Amino acid sequence: MKLGTPKETISGEDRVAMTPESALQLQKLGYECLIEKGAGLAAGFSDATYEAAGVEVVKTAAALWKAADIVAKVRQPTEAELKRLTKGKTLISFFNPAGNEEGMELAKSKGANVIAMEMVPRISRAQKMDALSSMANIAGYRAVIEAGNNFGRFFTGQVTAAGKVPPAKVLIVGAGVAGLAAIGTSTSLGAITLAFDVRPEVAEQVESMGAEFVYLDFEDDSQDGAATGGYASVQSDEFREAQLAKFRELAPEVDIVITTALIPNREAPELWTKDMVEAMKPGSVIVDLAAEKGGNCKLTVADEKVVTANGVTIIGYTDFPSRMAAQSSSLYATNIRHMMTDLTPEKDGQINHDMEDDVIRGSTVTFEGEITFPPPPPKIQAIAAQKKPEVKELTPEEKREQEVAAFKAQTKQQFTLLGVGGALLLLVGLIAPASFMQHFIVFVLAIFVGFQVIWGVAHSLHTPLMAITNAISSIIIVGALMQIGSGSFLVILLAALSVFMAGINIFGGFLVTRRMLAMFQKS
């Protein structure tokens, strides 16, 4: 079968769904690859590069749509492109099925199979095909770069001979893929970064990246976002009011706001109101990554950059991934290639459209003349965050009672062990000769002392090598010291050598421990 990629027809879209590298991988699956002339030029891929990778360059879009059995593209297809579909053809692209009912009906009437890349389920096995995450990652990174380009100061704080420069304070609303990418970029540039998300399970991720998570003083039993496939869910009116109140409190303090909040198949929620914009300092910047769906900021204008009366710049571009076309195309083409790998389990260049497969079924919006959107929930759900059991806070009296009980139990255990050990020694002493008992008692005491020394060290502070060395050294040195006063010159020599070697092990162990601990000190 032939897999073709046409040139994107939407103005300003520079991405391409096939790169020379991905074409080589697709050919290994048994497909012949076609590309429209000039389709990759805006992303930095010349026709000659495609030809060198074994891709046939087709002069016109009409010829490509006619020749290809599978068409892979980036943006939602236009009506003219959908009319070029025929029965049995497969289209793989972003499709916006929730807002494109006419497109689904047209694809259904043509008998074509359509796979929408934004419908890939967010389960572990499908991460390699998750084009939304790939593009969101780029958008989050690019949002910080655009904010820095329009911000009049450094991100990081500096103290120079010319004066002190305070660090920028960045608030990122929404800690999904785009939000986390923005957090990583912002913190790496030295800004004080705050982040907010309605999903409680992302707080640890945010803090692990060096940002501060913004908590609300609000208890809500709303659905965990992870239980809805990894996306945020609709919140209650009370939660929204508490959220807006917190943002109003932060608005005068922050220099840059990056909003990324989107709910699948809905308009973007309004989170940054007009009065919040008016409360911000002159020179502040807002980057609205939800501009394509109406925007999270009240004053956002899609595809435009506006400056308010109080000097706040609001960026509403909807083509952030396209502004990094080479990187975006590479990632998206890899997502397509992985989708084709799942569609071609035999690697024979023939599609096996298995509607029992969670990923393929979830992504398919029309199949064999039927509309299959919306898909059923995947059999494997995203793992929701487990609520931690509440630990009762103990009173000082209860803590003391627990400590006393633990001490008594430990004392009882030690006396029991000593009693049993003493009884065994007495039994052995009744039978064994005195010379044997002298050596045996030294041996037992050496083991006991070595065991207690090793056992008292936290597991994180010693390695198995050090533990064995210390234990053996303790046993050897005790025995050697007992024998060094012997009347035999040979025994004294051997005992002295044992003390010397054991001393090297013991002191060497301390030096190694000191060096290991120094590795974990910030100074």
Contacts in CASP RR format, 6 or more apart in sequence:
PFRMAT RR
TARGET T0000
AUTHOR 0000-0000-0000
METHOD contacts of the structure
MODEL  1
MKLGTPKETISGEDRVAMTPESALQLQKLGYECLIEKGAGLAAGFSDATY
EAAGVEVVKTAAALWKAADIVAKVRQPTEAELKRLTKGKTLISFFNPAGN
EEGMELAKSKGANVIAMEMVPRISRAQKMDALSSMANIAGYRAVIEAGNN
FGRFFTGQVTAAGKVPPAKVLIVGAGVAGLAAIGTSTSLGAITLAFDVRP
EVAEQVESMGAEFVYLDFEDDSQDGAATGGYASVQSDEFREAQLAKFREL
APEVDIVITTALIPNREAPELWTKDMVEAMKPGSVIVDLAAEKGGNCKLT
VADEKVVTANGVTIIGYTDFPSRMAAQSSSLYATNIRHMMTDLTPEKDGQ
INHDMEDDVIRGSTVTFEGEITFPPPPPKIQAIAAQKKPEVKELTPEEKR
EQEVAAFKAQTKQQFTLLGVGGALLLLVGLIAPASFMQHFIVFVLAIFVG
FQVIWGVAHSLHTPLMAITNAISSIIIVGALMQIGSGSFLVILLAALSVF
MAGINIFGGFLVTRRMLAMFQKS
1 31 0 8 1.000
1 32 0 8 1.000
1 69 0 8 1.000
1 70 0 8 1.000
1 349 0 8 1.000
1 350 0 8 1.000
1 351 0 8 1.000
2 31 0 8 1.000
2 32 0 8 1.000
2 33 0 8 1.000
2 34 0 8 1.000
2 67 0 8 1.000
2 68 0 8 1.000
2 69 0 8 1.000
2 70 0 8 1.000
3 18 0 8 1.000
3 26 0 8 1.000
3 31 0 8 1.000
3 32 0 8 1.000
3 33 0 8 1.000
3 34 0 8 1.000
3 68 0 8 1.000
3 69 0 8 1.000
3 70 0 8 1.000
3 71 0 8 1.000
3 72 0 8 1.000
3 340 0 8 1.000
4 18 0 8 1.000
4 33 0 8 1.000
4 34 0 8 1.000
4 35 0 8 1.000
4 58 0 8 1.000
4 64 0 8 1.000
4 67 0 8 1.000
4 68 0 8 1.000
4 70 0 8 1.000
4 71 0 8 1.000
4 72 0 8 1.000
5 16 0 8 1.000
5 17 0 8 1.000
5 18 0 8 1.000
5 33 0 8 1.000
5 34 0 8 1.000
5 35 0 8 1.000
5 36 0 8 1.000
5 39 0 8 1.000
5 64 0 8 1.000
5 71 0 8 1.000
5 72 0 8 1.000
5 73 0 8 1.000
6 36 0 8 1.000
6 39 0 8 1.000
6 61 0 8 1.000
6 64 0 8 1.000
6 65 0 8 1.000
6 71 0 8 1.000
6 73 0 8 1.000
6 81 0 8 1.000
7 16 0 8 1.000
7 36 0 8 1.000
7 37 0 8 1.000
7 38 0 8 1.000
7 39 0 8 1.000
7 40 0 8 1.000
7 61 0 8 1.000
8 14 0 8 1.000
8 15 0 8 1.000
8 16 0 8 1.000
8 39 0 8 1.000
8 73 0 8 1.000
8 74 0 8 1.000
8 75 0 8 1.000
9 61 0 8 1.000
9 75 0 8 1.000
9 78 0 8 1.000
9 81 0 8 1.000
10 75 0 8 1.000
12 319 0 8 1.000
12 322 0 8 1.000
13 74 0 8 1.000
13 75 0 8 1.000
13 319 0 8 1.000
13 322 0 8 1.000
14 42 0 8 1.000
14 43 0 8 1.000
14 322 0 8 1.000
14 325 0 8 1.000
15 42 0 8 1.000
15 43 0 8 1.000
15 74 0 8 1.000
15 321 0 8 1.000
15 322 0 8 1.000
15 325 0 8 1.000
15 328 0 8 1.000
15 329 0 8 1.000
15 332 0 8 1.000
16 35 0 8 1.000
16 39 0 8 1.000
16 40 0 8 1.000
16 42 0 8 1.000
16 43 0 8 1.000
16 45 0 8 1.000
16 74 0 8 1.000
16 325 0 8 1.000
16 329 0 8 1.000
16 333 0 8 1.000
17 72 0 8 1.000
17 73 0 8 1.000
17 74 0 8 1.000
17 92 0 8 1.000
17 93 0 8 1.000
17 329 0 8 1.000
17 332 0 8 1.000
17 333 0 8 1.000
17 336 0 8 1.000
18 26 0 8 1.000
18 33 0 8 1.000
18 35 0 8 1.000
18 39 0 8 1.000
18 55 0 8 1.000
18 72 0 8 1.000
18 333 0 8 1.000
18 336 0 8 1.000
19 43 0 8 1.000
19 45 0 8 1.000
19 329 0 8 1.000
19 330 0 8 1.000
19 333 0 8 1.000
20 45 0 8 1.000
20 49 0 8 1.000
20 50 0 8 1.000
20 52 0 8 1.000
20 53 0 8 1.000
20 55 0 8 1.000
21 53 0 8 1.000
21 330 0 8 1.000
21 333 0 8 1.000
22 330 0 8 1.000
22 333 0 8 1.000
22 334 0 8 1.000
22 336 0 8 1.000
22 337 0 8 1.000
23 33 0 8 1.000
23 35 0 8 1.000
23 50 0 8 1.000
23 53 0 8 1.000
23 54 0 8 1.000
23 55 0 8 1.000
24 53 0 8 1.000
24 54 0 8 1.000
25 337 0 8 1.000
26 33 0 8 1.000
26 337 0 8 1.000
26 340 0 8 1.000
27 33 0 8 1.000
27 54 0 8 1.000
28 347 0 8 1.000
29 340 0 8 1.000
29 341 0 8 1.000
29 344 0 8 1.000
29 347 0 8 1.000
29 349 0 8 1.000
30 344 0 8 1.000
30 347 0 8 1.000
30 348 0 8 1.000
30 349 0 8 1.000
31 70 0 8 1.000
31 340 0 8 1.000
31 344 0 8 1.000
31 349 0 8 1.000
32 56 0 8 1.000
33 53 0 8 1.000
33 54 0 8 1.000
33 55 0 8 1.000
33 56 0 8 1.000
34 55 0 8 1.000
34 56 0 8 1.000
34 57 0 8 1.000
34 58 0 8 1.000
34 64 0 8 1.000
34 67 0 8 1.000
34 68 0 8 1.000
35 47 0 8 1.000
35 50 0 8 1.000
35 55 0 8 1.000
35 56 0 8 1.000
35 57 0 8 1.000
35 58 0 8 1.000
35 64 0 8 1.000
36 57 0 8 1.000
36 58 0 8 1.000
36 59 0 8 1.000
36 60 0 8 1.000
36 61 0 8 1.000
36 64 0 8 1.000
37 47 0 8 1.000
37 57 0 8 1.000
37 58 0 8 1.000
37 59 0 8 1.000
37 60 0 8 1.000
38 47 0 8 1.000
38 57 0 8 1.000
40 46 0 8 1.000
40 50 0 8 1.000
40 329 0 8 1.000
41 47 0 8 1.000
42 325 0 8 1.000
43 325 0 8 1.000
43 326 0 8 1.000
43 328 0 8 1.000
43 329 0 8 1.000
44 325 0 8 1.000
44 326 0 8 1.000
45 326 0 8 1.000
45 329 0 8 1.000
47 57 0 8 1.000
50 57 0 8 1.000
51 57 0 8 1.000
58 64 0 8 1.000
58 67 0 8 1.000
61 81 0 8 1.000
62 84 0 8 1.000
64 71 0 8 1.000
65 71 0 8 1.000
65 81 0 8 1.000
65 84 0 8 1.000
65 85 0 8 1.000
66 84 0 8 1.000
68 89 0 8 1.000
69 88 0 8 1.000
69 89 0 8 1.000
69 90 0 8 1.000
69 351 0 8 1.000
70 89 0 8 1.000
70 90 0 8 1.000
70 91 0 8 1.000
70 92 0 8 1.000
70 340 0 8 1.000
70 351 0 8 1.000
71 85 0 8 1.000
71 89 0 8 1.000
71 90 0 8 1.000
71 91 0 8 1.000
71 92 0 8 1.000
71 93 0 8 1.000
72 92 0 8 1.000
72 93 0 8 1.000
72 336 0 8 1.000
73 81 0 8 1.000
73 91 0 8 1.000
73 92 0 8 1.000
73 93 0 8 1.000
74 93 0 8 1.000
74 94 0 8 1.000
74 332 0 8 1.000
75 93 0 8 1.000
75 94 0 8 1.000
76 93 0 8 1.000
76 94 0 8 1.000
76 95 0 8 1.000
76 96 0 8 1.000
76 100 0 8 1.000
77 91 0 8 1.000
77 93 0 8 1.000
77 95 0 8 1.000
77 103 0 8 1.000
79 102 0 8 1.000
79 103 0 8 1.000
79 106 0 8 1.000
82 103 0 8 1.000
82 106 0 8 1.000
82 107 0 8 1.000
82 110 0 8 1.000
83 106 0 8 1.000
83 110 0 8 1.000
85 91 0 8 1.000
85 106 0 8 1.000
85 107 0 8 1.000
85 110 0 8 1.000
85 111 0 8 1.000
85 112 0 8 1.000
86 110 0 8 1.000
86 111 0 8 1.000
86 112 0 8 1.000
87 110 0 8 1.000
87 111 0 8 1.000
87 112 0 8 1.000
88 111 0 8 1.000
88 112 0 8 1.000
88 113 0 8 1.000
89 110 0 8 1.000
89 112 0 8 1.000
89 113 0 8 1.000
90 112 0 8 1.000
90 113 0 8 1.000
90 114 0 8 1.000
90 115 0 8 1.000
90 351 0 8 1.000
90 353 0 8 1.000
91 107 0 8 1.000
91 112 0 8 1.000
91 113 0 8 1.000
91 114 0 8 1.000
91 115 0 8 1.000
92 114 0 8 1.000
92 115 0 8 1.000
92 117 0 8 1.000
92 336 0 8 1.000
92 339 0 8 1.000
92 340 0 8 1.000
93 115 0 8 1.000
93 116 0 8 1.000
93 117 0 8 1.000
94 116 0 8 1.000
94 117 0 8 1.000
94 118 0 8 1.000
94 131 0 8 1.000
95 103 0 8 1.000
95 114 0 8 1.000
95 116 0 8 1.000
95 117 0 8 1.000
95 118 0 8 1.000
95 119 0 8 1.000
95 365 0 8 1.000
96 116 0 8 1.000
96 118 0 8 1.000
97 104 0 8 1.000
97 116 0 8 1.000
97 119 0 8 1.000
97 365 0 8 1.000
97 373 0 8 1.000
97 374 0 8 1.000
98 264 0 8 1.000
98 265 0 8 1.000
98 373 0 8 1.000
98 374 0 8 1.000
99 265 0 8 1.000
104 114 0 8 1.000
104 365 0 8 1.000
104 366 0 8 1.000
104 371 0 8 1.000
104 373 0 8 1.000
105 371 0 8 1.000
107 114 0 8 1.000
107 365 0 8 1.000
107 366 0 8 1.000
108 366 0 8 1.000
108 369 0 8 1.000
108 370 0 8 1.000
108 371 0 8 1.000
109 369 0 8 1.000
111 366 0 8 1.000
111 368 0 8 1.000
111 369 0 8 1.000
112 366 0 8 1.000
112 369 0 8 1.000
113 353 0 8 1.000
113 364 0 8 1.000
113 366 0 8 1.000
113 367 0 8 1.000
113 368 0 8 1.000
114 364 0 8 1.000
114 365 0 8 1.000
114 366 0 8 1.000
114 367 0 8 1.000
115 339 0 8 1.000
115 360 0 8 1.000
115 363 0 8 1.000
115 364 0 8 1.000
115 365 0 8 1.000
116 363 0 8 1.000
116 364 0 8 1.000
116 365 0 8 1.000
116 373 0 8 1.000
117 129 0 8 1.000
117 131 0 8 1.000
117 132 0 8 1.000
117 335 0 8 1.000
117 336 0 8 1.000
117 339 0 8 1.000
117 363 0 8 1.000
118 131 0 8 1.000
118 132 0 8 1.000
119 362 0 8 1.000
119 363 0 8 1.000
119 364 0 8 1.000
119 365 0 8 1.000
119 373 0 8 1.000
119 375 0 8 1.000
120 126 0 8 1.000
120 129 0 8 1.000
120 130 0 8 1.000
120 131 0 8 1.000
120 132 0 8 1.000
120 339 0 8 1.000
120 359 0 8 1.000
120 362 0 8 1.000
120 363 0 8 1.000
121 229 0 8 1.000
121 358 0 8 1.000
121 359 0 8 1.000
121 362 0 8 1.000
121 363 0 8 1.000
121 378 0 8 1.000
122 130 0 8 1.000
122 133 0 8 1.000
122 229 0 8 1.000
122 230 0 8 1.000
122 231 0 8 1.000
122 382 0 8 1.000
123 229 0 8 1.000
123 358 0 8 1.000
123 359 0 8 1.000
123 378 0 8 1.000
123 380 0 8 1.000
123 381 0 8 1.000
123 382 0 8 1.000
124 380 0 8 1.000
125 358 0 8 1.000
125 359 0 8 1.000
125 380 0 8 1.000
126 358 0 8 1.000
126 359 0 8 1.000
127 133 0 8 1.000
128 334 0 8 1.000
128 335 0 8 1.000
128 338 0 8 1.000
129 335 0 8 1.000
129 338 0 8 1.000
129 339 0 8 1.000
129 342 0 8 1.000
129 359 0 8 1.000
129 363 0 8 1.000
130 335 0 8 1.000
131 331 0 8 1.000
131 332 0 8 1.000
131 335 0 8 1.000
131 336 0 8 1.000
132 177 0 8 1.000
133 177 0 8 1.000
134 328 0 8 1.000
134 331 0 8 1.000
134 332 0 8 1.000
134 334 0 8 1.000
134 335 0 8 1.000
135 321 0 8 1.000
135 328 0 8 1.000
135 331 0 8 1.000
135 332 0 8 1.000
136 176 0 8 1.000
136 177 0 8 1.000
136 178 0 8 1.000
136 179 0 8 1.000
136 181 0 8 1.000
136 260 0 8 1.000
137 177 0 8 1.000
137 178 0 8 1.000
137 181 0 8 1.000
137 331 0 8 1.000
138 181 0 8 1.000
138 320 0 8 1.000
138 321 0 8 1.000
138 324 0 8 1.000
138 327 0 8 1.000
138 328 0 8 1.000
138 331 0 8 1.000
139 178 0 8 1.000
139 181 0 8 1.000
139 260 0 8 1.000
139 289 0 8 1.000
139 320 0 8 1.000
139 321 0 8 1.000
140 178 0 8 1.000
140 179 0 8 1.000
140 181 0 8 1.000
140 182 0 8 1.000
140 185 0 8 1.000
140 258 0 8 1.000
140 260 0 8 1.000
140 289 0 8 1.000
140 320 0 8 1.000
141 181 0 8 1.000
141 182 0 8 1.000
141 185 0 8 1.000
141 324 0 8 1.000
142 320 0 8 1.000
142 321 0 8 1.000
142 323 0 8 1.000
142 324 0 8 1.000
143 178 0 8 1.000
143 182 0 8 1.000
143 258 0 8 1.000
143 260 0 8 1.000
143 287 0 8 1.000
143 289 0 8 1.000
143 320 0 8 1.000
144 170 0 8 1.000
144 182 0 8 1.000
144 185 0 8 1.000
144 186 0 8 1.000
144 189 0 8 1.000
144 258 0 8 1.000
144 287 0 8 1.000
145 185 0 8 1.000
146 287 0 8 1.000
146 315 0 8 1.000
146 317 0 8 1.000
146 320 0 8 1.000
147 170 0 8 1.000
147 256 0 8 1.000
147 258 0 8 1.000
147 285 0 8 1.000
147 287 0 8 1.000
147 315 0 8 1.000
148 155 0 8 1.000
148 256 0 8 1.000
148 285 0 8 1.000
150 285 0 8 1.000
150 305 0 8 1.000
150 313 0 8 1.000
150 315 0 8 1.000
151 168 0 8 1.000
151 255 0 8 1.000
151 256 0 8 1.000
151 283 0 8 1.000
151 285 0 8 1.000
152 283 0 8 1.000
153 165 0 8 1.000
153 166 0 8 1.000
153 168 0 8 1.000
153 255 0 8 1.000
154 165 0 8 1.000
154 167 0 8 1.000
154 168 0 8 1.000
155 167 0 8 1.000
155 168 0 8 1.000
155 170 0 8 1.000
155 186 0 8 1.000
155 189 0 8 1.000
155 190 0 8 1.000
155 191 0 8 1.000
156 167 0 8 1.000
156 168 0 8 1.000
156 189 0 8 1.000
156 190 0 8 1.000
156 191 0 8 1.000
157 165 0 8 1.000
157 166 0 8 1.000
157 167 0 8 1.000
157 168 0 8 1.000
157 190 0 8 1.000
158 164 0 8 1.000
158 165 0 8 1.000
159 165 0 8 1.000
167 190 0 8 1.000
167 191 0 8 1.000
167 192 0 8 1.000
168 190 0 8 1.000
168 191 0 8 1.000
168 192 0 8 1.000
168 255 0 8 1.000
168 256 0 8 1.000
169 191 0 8 1.000
169 192 0 8 1.000
169 194 0 8 1.000
169 253 0 8 1.000
169 254 0 8 1.000
169 255 0 8 1.000
169 256 0 8 1.000
170 186 0 8 1.000
170 191 0 8 1.000
170 192 0 8 1.000
170 193 0 8 1.000
170 194 0 8 1.000
170 254 0 8 1.000
170 255 0 8 1.000
170 256 0 8 1.000
170 257 0 8 1.000
170 258 0 8 1.000
171 194 0 8 1.000
171 195 0 8 1.000
171 196 0 8 1.000
171 214 0 8 1.000
171 250 0 8 1.000
171 254 0 8 1.000
171 256 0 8 1.000
171 257 0 8 1.000
171 258 0 8 1.000
172 179 0 8 1.000
172 182 0 8 1.000
172 183 0 8 1.000
172 186 0 8 1.000
172 193 0 8 1.000
172 194 0 8 1.000
172 195 0 8 1.000
172 196 0 8 1.000
172 211 0 8 1.000
172 257 0 8 1.000
172 258 0 8 1.000
172 260 0 8 1.000
173 195 0 8 1.000
173 196 0 8 1.000
173 197 0 8 1.000
173 247 0 8 1.000
173 257 0 8 1.000
173 258 0 8 1.000
173 259 0 8 1.000
173 260 0 8 1.000
173 261 0 8 1.000
173 271 0 8 1.000
173 272 0 8 1.000
173 296 0 8 1.000
174 195 0 8 1.000
174 196 0 8 1.000
174 197 0 8 1.000
174 198 0 8 1.000
174 232 0 8 1.000
174 259 0 8 1.000
174 260 0 8 1.000
174 261 0 8 1.000
175 183 0 8 1.000
175 195 0 8 1.000
175 196 0 8 1.000
175 197 0 8 1.000
175 199 0 8 1.000
175 202 0 8 1.000
175 205 0 8 1.000
175 206 0 8 1.000
176 197 0 8 1.000
176 202 0 8 1.000
176 260 0 8 1.000
178 260 0 8 1.000
178 289 0 8 1.000
179 195 0 8 1.000
179 258 0 8 1.000
179 260 0 8 1.000
180 202 0 8 1.000
180 205 0 8 1.000
180 206 0 8 1.000
180 209 0 8 1.000
182 258 0 8 1.000
182 260 0 8 1.000
183 193 0 8 1.000
183 195 0 8 1.000
183 206 0 8 1.000
183 209 0 8 1.000
183 210 0 8 1.000
183 211 0 8 1.000
184 193 0 8 1.000
184 209 0 8 1.000
184 211 0 8 1.000
186 193 0 8 1.000
186 211 0 8 1.000
186 256 0 8 1.000
186 258 0 8 1.000
187 193 0 8 1.000
187 209 0 8 1.000
187 210 0 8 1.000
187 211 0 8 1.000
191 256 0 8 1.000
192 212 0 8 1.000
193 210 0 8 1.000
193 211 0 8 1.000
193 212 0 8 1.000
194 211 0 8 1.000
194 212 0 8 1.000
194 213 0 8 1.000
194 214 0 8 1.000
194 250 0 8 1.000
194 254 0 8 1.000
195 206 0 8 1.000
195 211 0 8 1.000
195 212 0 8 1.000
195 213 0 8 1.000
195 214 0 8 1.000
196 213 0 8 1.000
196 214 0 8 1.000
196 243 0 8 1.000
196 246 0 8 1.000
196 247 0 8 1.000
197 203 0 8 1.000
197 206 0 8 1.000
197 213 0 8 1.000
197 232 0 8 1.000
198 222 0 8 1.000
198 225 0 8 1.000
198 232 0 8 1.000
198 233 0 8 1.000
198 235 0 8 1.000
198 239 0 8 1.000
198 243 0 8 1.000
199 224 0 8 1.000
199 225 0 8 1.000
199 226 0 8 1.000
199 230 0 8 1.000
199 232 0 8 1.000
199 385 0 8 1.000
200 224 0 8 1.000
200 385 0 8 1.000
201 224 0 8 1.000
201 225 0 8 1.000
201 226 0 8 1.000
201 384 0 8 1.000
201 385 0 8 1.000
202 213 0 8 1.000
203 213 0 8 1.000
203 215 0 8 1.000
206 212 0 8 1.000
206 213 0 8 1.000
207 213 0 8 1.000
214 246 0 8 1.000
214 250 0 8 1.000
216 239 0 8 1.000
216 242 0 8 1.000
216 243 0 8 1.000
216 246 0 8 1.000
217 242 0 8 1.000
218 238 0 8 1.000
218 239 0 8 1.000
218 242 0 8 1.000
220 235 0 8 1.000
220 236 0 8 1.000
220 238 0 8 1.000
220 239 0 8 1.000
222 233 0 8 1.000
222 235 0 8 1.000
222 236 0 8 1.000
222 239 0 8 1.000
223 233 0 8 1.000
224 233 0 8 1.000
224 384 0 8 1.000
224 385 0 8 1.000
225 231 0 8 1.000
225 232 0 8 1.000
225 233 0 8 1.000
225 384 0 8 1.000
226 382 0 8 1.000
226 383 0 8 1.000
226 384 0 8 1.000
226 385 0 8 1.000
227 233 0 8 1.000
227 381 0 8 1.000
227 382 0 8 1.000
227 384 0 8 1.000
228 382 0 8 1.000
229 381 0 8 1.000
229 382 0 8 1.000
230 382 0 8 1.000
231 263 0 8 1.000
231 264 0 8 1.000
232 261 0 8 1.000
232 262 0 8 1.000
232 263 0 8 1.000
233 263 0 8 1.000
234 263 0 8 1.000
234 266 0 8 1.000
235 243 0 8 1.000
240 269 0 8 1.000
243 271 0 8 1.000
244 271 0 8 1.000
244 273 0 8 1.000
247 271 0 8 1.000
247 272 0 8 1.000
247 276 0 8 1.000
248 275 0 8 1.000
248 276 0 8 1.000
248 279 0 8 1.000
251 276 0 8 1.000
251 277 0 8 1.000
251 279 0 8 1.000
251 280 0 8 1.000
252 279 0 8 1.000
252 280 0 8 1.000
252 281 0 8 1.000
254 280 0 8 1.000
254 284 0 8 1.000
255 281 0 8 1.000
255 283 0 8 1.000
255 284 0 8 1.000
255 285 0 8 1.000
256 284 0 8 1.000
256 285 0 8 1.000
256 286 0 8 1.000
256 287 0 8 1.000
257 272 0 8 1.000
257 280 0 8 1.000
257 284 0 8 1.000
257 285 0 8 1.000
257 286 0 8 1.000
257 287 0 8 1.000
257 297 0 8 1.000
258 286 0 8 1.000
258 287 0 8 1.000
258 289 0 8 1.000
259 271 0 8 1.000
259 272 0 8 1.000
259 286 0 8 1.000
259 287 0 8 1.000
259 288 0 8 1.000
259 289 0 8 1.000
259 290 0 8 1.000
259 295 0 8 1.000
259 296 0 8 1.000
259 297 0 8 1.000
260 289 0 8 1.000
260 290 0 8 1.000
260 296 0 8 1.000
261 268 0 8 1.000
261 269 0 8 1.000
261 271 0 8 1.000
261 290 0 8 1.000
261 296 0 8 1.000
262 268 0 8 1.000
262 290 0 8 1.000
262 293 0 8 1.000
263 269 0 8 1.000
266 293 0 8 1.000
267 293 0 8 1.000
267 294 0 8 1.000
268 290 0 8 1.000
268 291 0 8 1.000
268 293 0 8 1.000
268 294 0 8 1.000
268 295 0 8 1.000
268 296 0 8 1.000
269 296 0 8 1.000
270 295 0 8 1.000
270 296 0 8 1.000
270 297 0 8 1.000
270 298 0 8 1.000
271 296 0 8 1.000
271 297 0 8 1.000
272 286 0 8 1.000
272 288 0 8 1.000
272 296 0 8 1.000
272 297 0 8 1.000
272 298 0 8 1.000
273 298 0 8 1.000
274 298 0 8 1.000
274 299 0 8 1.000
277 286 0 8 1.000
277 297 0 8 1.000
277 298 0 8 1.000
277 299 0 8 1.000
277 308 0 8 1.000
277 310 0 8 1.000
277 312 0 8 1.000
277 314 0 8 1.000
278 308 0 8 1.000
278 310 0 8 1.000
280 286 0 8 1.000
280 310 0 8 1.000
280 312 0 8 1.000
282 310 0 8 1.000
282 311 0 8 1.000
282 312 0 8 1.000
283 311 0 8 1.000
283 312 0 8 1.000
283 313 0 8 1.000
284 311 0 8 1.000
284 312 0 8 1.000
284 313 0 8 1.000
285 312 0 8 1.000
285 313 0 8 1.000
285 314 0 8 1.000
285 315 0 8 1.000
286 297 0 8 1.000
286 300 0 8 1.000
286 312 0 8 1.000
286 313 0 8 1.000
286 314 0 8 1.000
286 315 0 8 1.000
287 315 0 8 1.000
287 316 0 8 1.000
288 295 0 8 1.000
288 296 0 8 1.000
288 297 0 8 1.000
288 300 0 8 1.000
288 314 0 8 1.000
288 315 0 8 1.000
288 316 0 8 1.000
289 296 0 8 1.000
289 320 0 8 1.000
290 296 0 8 1.000
290 300 0 8 1.000
291 300 0 8 1.000
291 301 0 8 1.000
291 302 0 8 1.000
291 303 0 8 1.000
291 316 0 8 1.000
291 317 0 8 1.000
291 318 0 8 1.000
292 302 0 8 1.000
292 318 0 8 1.000
294 300 0 8 1.000
294 302 0 8 1.000
295 302 0 8 1.000
295 316 0 8 1.000
297 314 0 8 1.000
299 306 0 8 1.000
299 308 0 8 1.000
299 314 0 8 1.000
300 314 0 8 1.000
300 316 0 8 1.000
301 314 0 8 1.000
301 316 0 8 1.000
302 316 0 8 1.000
302 318 0 8 1.000
303 316 0 8 1.000
303 317 0 8 1.000
303 318 0 8 1.000
303 319 0 8 1.000
304 316 0 8 1.000
305 313 0 8 1.000
305 314 0 8 1.000
305 315 0 8 1.000
305 316 0 8 1.000
305 317 0 8 1.000
306 313 0 8 1.000
306 314 0 8 1.000
307 313 0 8 1.000
307 314 0 8 1.000
308 314 0 8 1.000
317 323 0 8 1.000
321 328 0 8 1.000
322 328 0 8 1.000
339 363 0 8 1.000
342 357 0 8 1.000
342 359 0 8 1.000
342 360 0 8 1.000
343 351 0 8 1.000
343 352 0 8 1.000
343 353 0 8 1.000
343 360 0 8 1.000
344 350 0 8 1.000
344 351 0 8 1.000
344 352 0 8 1.000
345 352 0 8 1.000
346 352 0 8 1.000
353 360 0 8 1.000
353 364 0 8 1.000
353 367 0 8 1.000
354 360 0 8 1.000
354 361 0 8 1.000
355 361 0 8 1.000
355 364 0 8 1.000
355 367 0 8 1.000
355 372 0 8 1.000
358 378 0 8 1.000
358 379 0 8 1.000
358 380 0 8 1.000
361 372 0 8 1.000
361 375 0 8 1.000
361 376 0 8 1.000
362 375 0 8 1.000
362 376 0 8 1.000
362 378 0 8 1.000
363 375 0 8 1.000
364 372 0 8 1.000
364 375 0 8 1.000
365 371 0 8 1.000
365 372 0 8 1.000
365 373 0 8 1.000
366 372 0 8 1.000
366 373 0 8 1.000
394 402 0 8 1.000
425 437 0 8 1.000
425 440 0 8 1.000
425 441 0 8 1.000
425 444 0 8 1.000
428 437 0 8 1.000
428 440 0 8 1.000
429 437 0 8 1.000
432 440 0 8 1.000
442 478 0 8 1.000
442 479 0 8 1.000
442 482 0 8 1.000
443 475 0 8 1.000
443 479 0 8 1.000
445 478 0 8 1.000
446 474 0 8 1.000
446 475 0 8 1.000
446 478 0 8 1.000
446 479 0 8 1.000
447 475 0 8 1.000
449 474 0 8 1.000
449 478 0 8 1.000
450 470 0 8 1.000
450 471 0 8 1.000
450 474 0 8 1.000
450 475 0 8 1.000
451 471 0 8 1.000
453 470 0 8 1.000
453 471 0 8 1.000
453 474 0 8 1.000
454 462 0 8 1.000
454 467 0 8 1.000
454 470 0 8 1.000
454 471 0 8 1.000
457 467 0 8 1.000
461 513 0 8 1.000
461 517 0 8 1.000
462 470 0 8 1.000
462 513 0 8 1.000
466 509 0 8 1.000
466 512 0 8 1.000
466 513 0 8 1.000
469 505 0 8 1.000
469 509 0 8 1.000
470 505 0 8 1.000
470 506 0 8 1.000
470 509 0 8 1.000
472 505 0 8 1.000
473 502 0 8 1.000
473 503 0 8 1.000
473 505 0 8 1.000
473 506 0 8 1.000
474 502 0 8 1.000
474 506 0 8 1.000
476 498 0 8 1.000
476 501 0 8 1.000
476 502 0 8 1.000
477 498 0 8 1.000
477 499 0 8 1.000
477 502 0 8 1.000
477 503 0 8 1.000
477 506 0 8 1.000
479 495 0 8 1.000
479 498 0 8 1.000
480 495 0 8 1.000
480 496 0 8 1.000
480 498 0 8 1.000
480 499 0 8 1.000
480 502 0 8 1.000
481 495 0 8 1.000
481 499 0 8 1.000
483 491 0 8 1.000
483 492 0 8 1.000
483 494 0 8 1.000
483 495 0 8 1.000
484 492 0 8 1.000
484 495 0 8 1.000
484 496 0 8 1.000
484 499 0 8 1.000
485 492 0 8 1.000
485 495 0 8 1.000
486 492 0 8 1.000
486 495 0 8 1.000
END
